Amino acid sequence: MELVQLFNPNKFYLKRTRVTAFIIDETMLQVGSDYTWLWVAIEPVHKQVLGVYISRHRNTLVAESFLRSLIKIYGKHTVYSDGGTWYPEACSYLGLKHLLHTSFERTIEYCKDRTENFDDDYPCKHKIELICRM
């Protein structure tokens, strides 16, 4: 008997919270033999995850798409990120203020820590098709 976990995004419920800014970062994950990028956005005051996004690439277009999805839900806010060159360009195109962050790194590291051993806990025996909306 094989145990299968299904991801159903329709089962997620957003709790509306006052958003003061977006802290965003990305990390590479290994899924089977493939590599993907996990993008995370966190609200700095309440430390609530505002959004996650998975992509095959890490560039300005993906950063812009992720930010656009956040704007659609929460409106325009200042974006704090690390030194990734794709963030300032995406923010400029979307009319968002962009600042570099240093004090929020531990919050982002928590998400990275939680995904670090993901493939060890849920090994991928079959090739996974990753579908990204752009």
Z-matrix of the N, CA and C atoms (Angstrom, degrees):
N
C 1 1.451
C 2 1.522 1 108.98
N 3 1.299 2 116.49 1 130.59
C 4 1.451 3 121.80 2 -177.64
C 5 1.515 4 110.00 3 -104.28
N 6 1.313 5 115.82 4 132.62
C 7 1.460 6 121.24 5 178.43
C 8 1.523 7 108.47 6 -91.55
N 9 1.302 8 117.07 7 127.91
C 10 1.462 9 121.78 8 -178.73
C 11 1.513 10 109.20 9 -123.50
N 12 1.327 11 115.94 10 130.92
C 13 1.456 12 120.55 11 174.68
C 14 1.515 13 107.88 12 -104.96
N 15 1.306 14 116.77 13 127.62
C 16 1.452 15 121.46 14 179.88
C 17 1.517 16 109.97 15 -105.54
N 18 1.306 17 114.87 16 138.54
C 19 1.460 18 121.27 17 176.84
C 20 1.517 19 107.47 18 -98.66
N 21 1.308 20 116.76 19 120.26
C 22 1.452 21 121.25 20 179.75
C 23 1.525 22 108.14 21 -125.45
N 24 1.359 23 116.79 22 99.67
C 25 1.472 24 118.91 23 -177.18
C 26 1.515 25 113.82 24 -63.53
N 27 1.329 26 118.48 25 -17.14
C 28 1.464 27 120.26 26 178.85
C 29 1.520 28 112.42 27 -71.89
N 30 1.326 29 117.39 28 -12.86
C 31 1.464 30 120.41 29 -179.59
C 32 1.527 31 112.57 30 -88.46
N 33 1.333 32 117.07 31 -3.54
C 34 1.457 33 120.08 32 179.02
C 35 1.518 34 108.76 33 -85.35
N 36 1.307 35 115.60 34 137.43
C 37 1.447 36 120.89 35 177.68
C 38 1.520 37 108.29 36 -117.61
N 39 1.313 38 116.79 37 128.81
C 40 1.450 39 121.15 38 -179.80
C 41 1.516 40 109.80 39 -87.14
N 42 1.298 41 115.83 40 126.04
C 43 1.456 42 120.71 41 173.27
C 44 1.524 43 105.79 42 -93.00
N 45 1.315 44 115.52 43 115.87
C 46 1.460 45 119.37 44 -177.71
C 47 1.519 46 109.20 45 -68.39
N 48 1.304 47 115.17 46 128.75
C 49 1.445 48 121.49 47 178.28
C 50 1.522 49 108.20 48 -134.68
N 51 1.278 50 116.30 49 157.58
C 52 1.460 51 119.78 50 177.95
C 53 1.519 52 108.58 51 -71.71
N 54 1.312 53 116.24 52 119.68
C 55 1.456 54 121.72 53 -178.37
C 56 1.518 55 108.77 54 -97.73
N 57 1.324 56 116.63 55 126.56
C 58 1.458 57 121.30 56 179.33
C 59 1.525 58 111.67 57 -99.57
N 60 1.325 59 117.11 58 -28.25
C 61 1.467 60 122.23 59 -178.99
C 62 1.524 61 108.38 60 -169.98
N 63 1.314 62 115.65 61 168.69
C 64 1.463 63 121.88 62 173.11
C 65 1.526 64 108.75 63 -110.32
N 66 1.319 65 116.59 64 125.92
C 67 1.464 66 120.69 65 168.25
C 68 1.511 67 104.94 66 -103.27
N 69 1.325 68 117.18 67 121.02
C 70 1.460 69 118.28 68 -178.13
C 71 1.517 70 111.17 69 -125.69
N 72 1.305 71 113.97 70 149.42
C 73 1.457 72 121.41 71 177.31
C 74 1.516 73 107.61 72 -158.85
N 75 1.293 74 115.26 73 165.30
C 76 1.461 75 120.75 74 178.60
C 77 1.527 76 109.02 75 -135.34
N 78 1.316 77 115.08 76 154.95
C 79 1.454 78 120.67 77 177.43
C 80 1.520 79 108.99 78 -144.43
N 81 1.321 80 115.55 79 148.19
C 82 1.452 81 120.09 80 -179.76
C 83 1.522 82 109.94 81 -85.93
N 84 1.329 83 115.85 82 135.30
C 85 1.458 84 122.28 83 176.74
C 86 1.518 85 109.46 84 -120.41
N 87 1.312 86 116.05 85 143.59
C 88 1.451 87 119.71 86 172.90
C 89 1.521 88 107.86 87 -96.50
N 90 1.331 89 115.61 88 124.43
C 91 1.459 90 121.96 89 178.29
C 92 1.521 91 105.62 90 -118.41
N 93 1.341 92 116.26 91 101.55
C 94 1.464 93 120.01 92 -172.52
C 95 1.510 94 108.02 93 64.62
N 96 1.314 95 117.49 94 -123.83
C 97 1.464 96 120.89 95 178.71
C 98 1.526 97 111.92 96 -98.42
N 99 1.328 98 117.89 97 -0.11
C 100 1.469 99 122.41 98 -179.06
C 101 1.524 100 110.43 99 -99.48
N 102 1.324 101 114.66 100 160.42
C 103 1.458 102 121.21 101 176.10
C 104 1.525 103 108.94 102 -116.93
N 105 1.332 104 115.68 103 138.36
C 106 1.457 105 121.84 104 177.70
C 107 1.525 106 108.26 105 -133.58
N 108 1.302 107 115.73 106 166.68
C 109 1.458 108 121.19 107 178.19
C 110 1.521 109 109.42 108 -111.99
N 111 1.314 110 115.74 109 130.24
C 112 1.457 111 122.94 110 175.19
C 113 1.522 112 107.31 111 -104.05
N 114 1.331 113 117.15 112 118.64
C 115 1.456 114 123.88 113 178.49
C 116 1.520 115 107.66 114 -102.46
N 117 1.330 116 117.14 115 135.18
C 118 1.465 117 122.02 116 -177.87
C 119 1.525 118 109.41 117 -130.27
N 120 1.330 119 115.84 118 137.73
C 121 1.464 120 121.67 119 173.86
C 122 1.523 121 108.24 120 -121.05
N 123 1.321 122 116.17 121 131.80
C 124 1.466 123 122.30 122 -177.31
C 125 1.526 124 109.06 123 -128.04
N 126 1.328 125 116.25 124 144.29
C 127 1.459 126 122.66 125 174.45
C 128 1.530 127 106.56 126 -85.90
N 129 1.351 128 119.91 127 124.80
C 130 1.461 129 121.39 128 -170.82
C 131 1.524 130 116.78 129 -69.29
N 132 1.326 131 118.81 130 -31.58
C 133 1.466 132 120.37 131 -176.40
C 134 1.527 133 111.21 132 -78.65
N 135 1.328 134 116.62 133 -50.30
C 136 1.465 135 120.98 134 -177.31
C 137 1.522 136 112.89 135 -90.63
N 138 1.347 137 116.30 136 -8.28
C 139 1.467 138 122.93 137 -179.44
C 140 1.531 139 111.82 138 54.67
N 141 1.321 140 114.43 139 40.17
C 142 1.454 141 121.14 140 179.28
C 143 1.521 142 109.29 141 -98.50
N 144 1.330 143 116.44 142 136.18
C 145 1.458 144 120.71 143 175.62
C 146 1.521 145 108.03 144 -70.61
N 147 1.320 146 115.55 145 123.11
C 148 1.458 147 121.00 146 -178.69
C 149 1.521 148 112.40 147 -94.65
N 150 1.306 149 116.40 148 -27.63
C 151 1.452 150 119.12 149 -179.04
C 152 1.515 151 112.17 150 -172.58
N 153 1.299 152 114.84 151 153.75
C 154 1.464 153 122.32 152 172.87
C 155 1.520 154 107.74 153 -132.44
N 156 1.304 155 115.42 154 153.60
C 157 1.459 156 121.08 155 -175.84
C 158 1.520 157 106.98 156 -149.69
N 159 1.296 158 117.39 157 139.76
C 160 1.465 159 121.33 158 179.04
C 161 1.519 160 108.29 159 -119.48
N 162 1.327 161 115.82 160 134.52
C 163 1.460 162 119.95 161 179.96
C 164 1.524 163 110.22 162 -143.32
N 165 1.307 164 115.14 163 161.94
C 166 1.465 165 120.85 164 175.08
C 167 1.528 166 111.62 165 -86.24
N 168 1.334 167 117.06 166 -16.80
C 169 1.454 168 121.31 167 -175.48
C 170 1.524 169 110.35 168 -127.95
N 171 1.320 170 114.59 169 161.03
C 172 1.463 171 121.64 170 176.52
C 173 1.521 172 107.01 171 -126.81
N 174 1.331 173 115.57 172 101.60
C 175 1.459 174 119.83 173 -178.58
C 176 1.528 175 109.68 174 -156.67
N 177 1.322 176 115.72 175 -177.92
C 178 1.462 177 121.42 176 -177.44
C 179 1.526 178 112.13 177 -62.66
N 180 1.326 179 117.51 178 -40.07
C 181 1.468 180 120.39 179 -178.91
C 182 1.525 181 111.84 180 -63.03
N 183 1.323 182 117.05 181 -40.40
C 184 1.465 183 120.18 182 178.86
C 185 1.525 184 109.66 183 -69.90
N 186 1.333 185 117.37 184 -42.86
C 187 1.468 186 120.58 185 177.98
C 188 1.524 187 110.29 186 -59.55
N 189 1.325 188 116.46 187 -42.51
C 190 1.462 189 120.80 188 178.68
C 191 1.532 190 111.71 189 -63.31
N 192 1.319 191 116.44 190 -42.39
C 193 1.463 192 120.60 191 179.23
C 194 1.529 193 110.84 192 -63.18
N 195 1.321 194 116.64 193 -42.63
C 196 1.468 195 121.15 194 178.64
C 197 1.530 196 110.19 195 -63.74
N 198 1.326 197 116.93 196 -47.17
C 199 1.462 198 120.35 197 179.27
C 200 1.526 199 111.53 198 -63.08
N 201 1.318 200 117.15 199 -39.10
C 202 1.463 201 120.94 200 178.56
C 203 1.534 202 110.60 201 -60.71
N 204 1.352 203 116.77 202 -39.23
C 205 1.470 204 119.93 203 178.86
C 206 1.527 205 110.93 204 -66.24
N 207 1.334 206 117.58 205 -34.30
C 208 1.471 207 121.47 206 177.35
C 209 1.529 208 110.71 207 -70.00
N 210 1.327 209 116.60 208 -42.57
C 211 1.469 210 121.44 209 179.38
C 212 1.518 211 110.43 210 -60.95
N 213 1.311 212 116.52 211 -39.12
C 214 1.466 213 120.90 212 -179.13
C 215 1.532 214 111.15 213 -59.94
N 216 1.318 215 117.24 214 -35.05
C 217 1.461 216 121.60 215 -178.00
C 218 1.532 217 112.27 216 -90.63
N 219 1.343 218 117.22 217 -44.55
C 220 1.463 219 120.92 218 -169.34
C 221 1.528 220 114.87 219 -111.17
N 222 1.317 221 117.79 220 -7.75
C 223 1.460 222 120.31 221 -176.11
C 224 1.522 223 111.11 222 86.83
N 225 1.328 224 115.67 223 -179.63
C 226 1.469 225 121.18 224 -177.44
C 227 1.523 226 110.77 225 -82.70
N 228 1.337 227 115.29 226 133.19
C 229 1.462 228 121.85 227 178.18
C 230 1.524 229 109.29 228 -145.14
N 231 1.319 230 116.22 229 163.45
C 232 1.456 231 121.49 230 175.01
C 233 1.523 232 109.37 231 -62.17
N 234 1.325 233 115.72 232 141.09
C 235 1.465 234 121.77 233 179.59
C 236 1.522 235 108.98 234 -109.78
N 237 1.321 236 115.98 235 125.99
C 238 1.458 237 122.60 236 173.79
C 239 1.521 238 107.35 237 -106.92
N 240 1.320 239 116.32 238 132.20
C 241 1.461 240 119.79 239 178.93
C 242 1.521 241 109.51 240 -147.79
N 243 1.333 242 114.85 241 174.32
C 244 1.460 243 120.03 242 174.76
C 245 1.534 244 107.67 243 -80.27
N 246 1.286 245 118.30 244 -159.35
C 247 1.458 246 121.77 245 -175.13
C 248 1.509 247 115.81 246 -81.46
N 249 1.334 248 119.09 247 14.65
C 250 1.461 249 121.21 248 -179.67
C 251 1.525 250 111.05 249 -58.37
N 252 1.326 251 116.44 250 128.31
C 253 1.468 252 120.95 251 -175.20
C 254 1.522 253 112.65 252 -70.95
N 255 1.308 254 118.41 253 -17.11
C 256 1.465 255 122.04 254 -177.69
C 257 1.526 256 112.24 255 -78.22
N 258 1.332 257 119.07 256 -23.58
C 259 1.462 258 121.36 257 -177.38
C 260 1.536 259 113.94 258 -70.41
N 261 1.343 260 119.78 259 -50.04
C 262 1.472 261 118.69 260 -179.13
C 263 1.529 262 112.74 261 -58.37
N 264 1.326 263 116.69 262 -39.83
C 265 1.462 264 120.33 263 179.98
C 266 1.525 265 111.46 264 -65.99
N 267 1.326 266 117.02 265 -44.83
C 268 1.468 267 121.39 266 179.13
C 269 1.525 268 110.49 267 -63.61
N 270 1.330 269 116.80 268 -42.60
C 271 1.468 270 120.60 269 179.41
C 272 1.526 271 110.98 270 -64.64
N 273 1.308 272 116.87 271 -41.51
C 274 1.460 273 120.85 272 178.92
C 275 1.526 274 110.59 273 -60.55
N 276 1.301 275 117.18 274 -44.16
C 277 1.458 276 121.73 275 -179.55
C 278 1.531 277 111.48 276 -63.79
N 279 1.340 278 116.93 277 -35.90
C 280 1.465 279 121.97 278 -177.63
C 281 1.533 280 112.92 279 -90.41
N 282 1.327 281 117.29 280 -1.99
C 283 1.463 282 120.71 281 179.83
C 284 1.514 283 113.36 282 73.87
N 285 1.332 284 117.21 283 33.01
C 286 1.462 285 122.13 284 179.90
C 287 1.528 286 110.38 285 -106.56
N 288 1.316 287 116.40 286 145.13
C 289 1.464 288 121.17 287 173.70
C 290 1.523 289 107.84 288 -75.72
N 291 1.348 290 116.98 289 135.18
C 292 1.460 291 121.42 290 -179.15
C 293 1.521 292 109.51 291 -122.21
N 294 1.328 293 116.20 292 131.79
C 295 1.459 294 122.57 293 176.39
C 296 1.518 295 109.51 294 -132.08
N 297 1.333 296 115.38 295 148.35
C 298 1.464 297 119.51 296 175.37
C 299 1.522 298 108.86 297 -79.97
N 300 1.318 299 116.52 298 144.03
C 301 1.461 300 119.68 299 179.13
C 302 1.521 301 110.32 300 -116.79
N 303 1.308 302 115.08 301 152.51
C 304 1.464 303 121.18 302 171.84
C 305 1.521 304 109.35 303 -133.39
N 306 1.320 305 117.19 304 -33.15
C 307 1.460 306 120.62 305 -173.89
C 308 1.521 307 113.44 306 -78.47
N 309 1.346 308 119.51 307 -12.34
C 310 1.453 309 121.43 308 -177.46
C 311 1.521 310 112.41 309 -98.59
N 312 1.326 311 117.42 310 3.83
C 313 1.463 312 120.05 311 -172.78
C 314 1.524 313 112.31 312 -59.85
N 315 1.316 314 119.73 313 -34.65
C 316 1.469 315 120.55 314 -178.49
C 317 1.531 316 111.18 315 -65.09
N 318 1.316 317 117.82 316 -36.46
C 319 1.460 318 120.91 317 178.14
C 320 1.517 319 110.53 318 -61.45
N 321 1.325 320 117.01 319 -45.07
C 322 1.458 321 121.64 320 178.37
C 323 1.525 322 110.07 321 -67.75
N 324 1.320 323 117.68 322 -39.06
C 325 1.469 324 120.80 323 179.63
C 326 1.524 325 111.43 324 -60.48
N 327 1.329 326 117.83 325 -32.31
C 328 1.456 327 120.69 326 177.16
C 329 1.529 328 110.65 327 -58.65
N 330 1.332 329 116.35 328 -44.87
C 331 1.477 330 120.14 329 178.37
C 332 1.515 331 110.56 330 -63.99
N 333 1.320 332 116.88 331 -41.05
C 334 1.461 333 120.56 332 179.33
C 335 1.530 334 110.68 333 -64.56
N 336 1.329 335 116.48 334 -40.78
C 337 1.469 336 120.27 335 178.83
C 338 1.523 337 111.10 336 -61.69
N 339 1.327 338 116.48 337 -38.28
C 340 1.465 339 120.88 338 -177.94
C 341 1.527 340 112.32 339 -69.91
N 342 1.331 341 117.70 340 -23.41
C 343 1.464 342 120.67 341 -178.64
C 344 1.522 343 113.17 342 -101.78
N 345 1.330 344 117.76 343 -10.05
C 346 1.462 345 121.99 344 -173.21
C 347 1.522 346 113.44 345 -55.77
N 348 1.306 347 117.67 346 -43.58
C 349 1.461 348 121.36 347 -177.22
C 350 1.524 349 112.45 348 -104.08
N 351 1.324 350 116.74 349 21.94
C 352 1.458 351 120.71 350 -176.38
C 353 1.524 352 112.18 351 -56.55
N 354 1.328 353 117.80 352 -46.67
C 355 1.460 354 120.10 353 -177.75
C 356 1.527 355 111.29 354 -68.76
N 357 1.326 356 117.88 355 -26.09
C 358 1.463 357 120.47 356 175.89
C 359 1.529 358 110.79 357 -69.04
N 360 1.336 359 115.95 358 -39.11
C 361 1.462 360 120.54 359 -178.42
C 362 1.524 361 112.47 360 -80.90
N 363 1.336 362 116.84 361 -33.43
C 364 1.456 363 122.12 362 -178.82
C 365 1.532 364 108.90 363 -128.53
N 366 1.331 365 117.67 364 72.46
C 367 1.465 366 119.59 365 -176.11
C 368 1.526 367 111.51 366 -62.26
N 369 1.312 368 114.67 367 142.41
C 370 1.465 369 121.25 368 -179.47
C 371 1.519 370 109.12 369 -98.83
N 372 1.312 371 116.89 370 111.92
C 373 1.452 372 121.50 371 -179.04
C 374 1.518 373 111.72 372 -89.76
N 375 1.326 374 116.83 373 -19.92
C 376 1.453 375 121.30 374 -177.77
C 377 1.513 376 109.27 375 -121.43
N 378 1.321 377 115.07 376 154.64
C 379 1.459 378 119.54 377 176.80
C 380 1.527 379 108.53 378 -63.86
N 381 1.306 380 116.76 379 131.38
C 382 1.467 381 123.19 380 -178.77
C 383 1.516 382 108.84 381 -99.78
N 384 1.304 383 115.86 382 130.94
C 385 1.458 384 120.92 383 174.71
C 386 1.528 385 107.54 384 -87.28
N 387 1.294 386 116.35 385 121.78
C 388 1.453 387 121.57 386 -179.67
C 389 1.514 388 108.30 387 -101.21
N 390 1.323 389 116.62 388 121.21
C 391 1.452 390 121.53 389 -178.37
C 392 1.530 391 107.80 390 -108.33
N 393 1.303 392 115.96 391 121.40
C 394 1.453 393 121.44 392 179.10
C 395 1.506 394 109.05 393 -119.83
N 396 1.313 395 116.34 394 135.51
C 397 1.454 396 121.04 395 175.94
C 398 1.511 397 108.39 396 -94.61
N 399 1.295 398 116.32 397 133.15
C 400 1.472 399 121.18 398 178.24
C 401 1.489 400 109.65 399 -123.26
